[in-house]
Amino acid sequence: GEDVEQSLFLSVREGDSSVINCTYTDSSSTYLYWYKQEPGAGLQLLTYIFSNMDMKQDQRLTVLLNKKDKHLSLRIADTQTGDSAIYFCAERPPRNDYKLSFGAGTTVTVRA
Amino acid sequence: DTEVTQTPKHLVMGMTNKKSLKCEQHMGHRAMYWYKQKAKKPPELMFVYSYEKLSINESVPSRFSPECPNSSLLNLHLHALQPEDSALYLCASSQDTGTGAYEQYFGPGTRLTVT
């Protein structure tokens, strides 16, 4: 199957770190992506990771990939109010390489 | 520049109307996509164009008709829609399809309401 699972909600205090988790089912997926969607807006590509990598860091964002457990996480350091949004993880299985399989999205709320 | 633009931003149409959504990118991408997104749900793929040819139709009803006039433009023609077609319609583009990262960049979407 191509089910990508995410927890639906995360509440975090401003200045703390946020960790958003995702599990995917297709072990042959080569690329995994994180997108951010603010209210009323389109999807913004935040970062992606190739499946032969364990970690990727880009400024406040850190992506960790555990390929054995098919677990992906996105850590946002020093979370700000502008980070409040829905975060989607997505995998791109090689047999349907045009198609992204999205998780349901995690709604992150940053409280003061 | 990773910008994909979409017009209009909002559209209200009756069930007997004909309207079109437009999408444009100037990144030289050769793959373009239409997605439909309902509130609080992930996007669902509708169509994929590769090198200006329709390569994927995800069993979309014929009341939605895509068109790719050139490599930078993608249209979605709408006719005889139903109220359940109300959604956010997202356009995306990528450098290509196939092996490789080919990350998809999304436009801001058109919020469609069918009355």
Interface residues (C-beta under 8 A of the other chain):
Chain A: T30 Y31 Y33 Y35 G40 A41 G42 L43 Q44 L45 Y48 F50 I86 F88 A90 P94 D97 Y98 K99 L100 F102 G103 A104 G105
Chain B: T2 V4 Q6 A31 K40 K41 P42 P43 L45 V48 S50 S55 I56 L90 A92 T97 G98 T99 A101 Y102 E103 Q104 Y105 F106 G107 P108 G109 R111
